Amino acid sequence: MKRVINSRNLFDFGAPKSPDEQLDSLVEQHSVSIERIVSRGHASPPDFWYDSPRAEWVVLLSGAATLEFEGDPQPHPMKPGDHVLIEAHCRHRVAWTSGTEPSVWLAVYYPGVRR
């Protein structure tokens, strides 16, 4: 049986093809998905909050960014290597990403724990 190996480089994303963030699905398996997100000066629209039914673990691999969490007045600045676990239905937004270099995220989504 021949094994299929899917091999790529997380930092090989080329020039932007659109003004939007670049979202690339790397793995979709059962109820888990892994995405690479490339932000270039992107931020969530004003008054927009992500509110996912799945938990998200995200790490910033390059660039810089700031997250905000609903109800927390303190912004959450991130530098390469910083990661955060965002529980399901924890409302959050991207307040800022670097406009001088790509901010590359690796996001792992999985079923949230019901409380």
Summary of the structure (lengths in Angstrom):
residues: 115
radius of gyration: 15.0
end to end distance: 44.1
largest distance: 55.3
contacts: 267
relative contact order: 0.29
helix: 0%
strand: 46%
